[in-house]
Amino acid sequence: MLKPIPKMMSVLKQLASGDLTPRLHIQSKDEMGQVATSINTMADSFTETIHHVHQSVDTLAASSQQLTAVSEDSSQFSNHVVESAQEIVKGAEMQKETTEQTYVAMEEMAIGVQKVAESATSVSEQTSTSAEEASQGYNEIQHAIEQMEHVKDTVG
């Protein structure tokens, strides 16, 4: 009855050290056979539990990799959004500068148009004065011609 105990002790030591592969091969149906069957069942249970833990770790690692990939994609998208926002800001600044330049140009054009209008008014006034003087000159020439005709008739 004590014969299988050293073999059981050896298998239990291997199981305790982390090696879950050894099994007891005791064919008896007595208490020692039941203990050996219980030890084998316990080793099978540990093996199955470790297998489930291993699968869970693999699933967790895969999920972690997917999460990392999603995080990288999110980071790239965020960077793209930031770049787009920076381009929009640059475009708005350029539009602001262009608007300011257009405003300055419009002011300069308004000043130029005002000067042209003033010049046109001045030219119009000078033209009117010149027309009056030309009319007076014409009248004086006509008067001189009449006097010359009168002198001519008198001399004749």
C-alpha positions in Angstrom: 0.0 0.0 0.0 2.9 2.4 0.7 4.7 1.5 -2.6 3.0 4.3 -4.8 3.7 7.1 -2.2 7.3 7.9 -3.4 6.0 8.0 -7.0 3.1 10.3 -5.8 5.6 12.5 -4.0 7.8 12.8 -7.1 4.8 13.8 -9.3 3.6 16.3 -6.7 7.1 17.9 -6.5 7.1 18.3 -10.3 3.6 19.8 -10.2 4.7 22.2 -7.4 7.7 23.3 -9.5 5.4 24.3 -12.3 5.6 21.3 -14.6 2.0 20.2 -15.1 2.8 17.3 -17.6 3.5 14.4 -15.3 0.6 12.0 -14.4 0.3 9.1 -12.0 -0.5 5.7 -13.5 -1.8 3.7 -10.6 -4.4 1.1 -11.5 -5.6 0.3 -8.1 -9.2 1.2 -7.0 -8.3 1.6 -3.3 -7.7 4.9 -1.5 -4.2 5.3 -3.1 -5.8 4.9 -6.5 -8.4 7.5 -5.6 -5.7 9.9 -4.4 -3.7 9.3 -7.6 -6.9 10.0 -9.7 -7.5 13.2 -7.7 -3.9 14.3 -8.2 -4.3 13.7 -12.0 -7.6 15.5 -12.0 -6.1 18.4 -10.1 -3.2 18.5 -12.6 -5.6 18.4 -15.5 -7.6 21.3 -13.9 -4.5 23.4 -13.4 -3.4 22.7 -17.0 -6.9 23.7 -18.3 -6.9 26.8 -16.1 -3.4 27.8 -17.3 -4.6 27.2 -20.9 -7.6 29.5 -20.4 -5.3 32.1 -18.8 -2.9 31.8 -21.8 -5.9 32.2 -24.2 -7.0 35.3 -22.2 -3.5 36.7 -22.3 -3.4 36.2 -26.1 -6.8 37.8 -26.5 -5.7 40.7 -24.3 -2.5 41.1 -26.3 -4.5 41.1 -29.6 -6.9 43.7 -28.1 -4.0 45.7 -26.9 -2.5 45.7 -30.4 -5.8 46.7 -31.9 -6.2 49.5 -29.3 -2.6 50.7 -30.1 -3.5 50.7 -33.8 -6.7 52.6 -33.2 -4.8 55.0 -30.9 -2.2 55.6 -33.7 -4.9 56.2 -36.2 -6.6 58.6 -33.8 -3.3 60.4 -33.3 -2.7 60.6 -37.1 -6.2 61.9 -37.5 -5.7 64.5 -34.8 -2.5 65.6 -36.4 -4.3 65.9 -39.7 -7.0 68.0 -38.1 -4.4 70.2 -36.4 -2.6 70.7 -39.8 -5.9 71.5 -41.5 -6.8 74.0 -38.7 -3.3 75.6 -39.1 -3.9 75.9 -42.9 -7.3 77.5 -42.3 -5.7 80.0 -39.9 -3.0 80.8 -42.5 -5.7 81.3 -45.1 -7.7 83.5 -42.9 -4.6 85.6 -42.1 -3.8 85.9 -45.8 -7.5 86.9 -46.5 -7.2 89.5 -43.7 -4.0 90.9 -45.2 -5.5 91.0 -48.7 -8.6 92.7 -47.3 -6.4 95.3 -45.6 -4.4 95.9 -48.8 -7.7 96.2 -50.8 -8.9 98.7 -48.2 -5.8 100.8 -48.6 -5.9 100.6 -52.4 -9.6 101.7 -52.3 -8.7 104.7 -50.0 -5.9 105.7 -52.4 -8.3 105.3 -55.4 -10.9 107.5 -53.6 -8.3 110.2 -53.0 -7.3 109.9 -56.6 -10.9 110.2 -57.8 -11.4 113.2 -55.6 -8.3 114.9 -57.0 -9.5 114.1 -60.6 -12.9 115.6 -59.7 -11.2 118.7 -58.3 -9.0 119.0 -61.4 -12.0 118.5 -63.6 -13.8 121.3 -61.8 -10.8 123.5 -62.1 -10.4 122.8 -65.8 -14.1 123.4 -66.3 -13.8 126.8 -64.5 -10.8 127.7 -66.6 -12.5 126.6 -69.8 -15.5 128.7 -68.9 -13.3 131.7 -68.2 -11.4 131.1 -71.5 -14.7 130.9 -73.4 -15.8 134.2 -71.9 -12.4 135.8 -72.8 -12.6 134.3 -76.3 -16.1 135.7 -76.7 -14.9 139.2 -75.5 -11.9 138.9 -77.8 -14.2 138.0 -80.7 -16.5 141.0 -79.9 -13.5 143.3 -79.8 -12.2 142.0 -83.1 -15.6 142.5 -84.6 -15.7 146.0 -83.2 -12.2 146.6 -84.6 -13.3 145.3 -88.0 -16.3 147.6 -87.9 -14.0 150.6 -87.1 -11.6 149.6 -89.8 -14.6 149.5 -92.3 -15.7 152.8 -91.0 -12.1 154.2 -91.4 -12.0 152.7 -94.9 -15.3 154.3 -95.8 -14.2 157.6 -94.4 -10.8 157.5 -96.2 -12.6 156.3 -99.4 
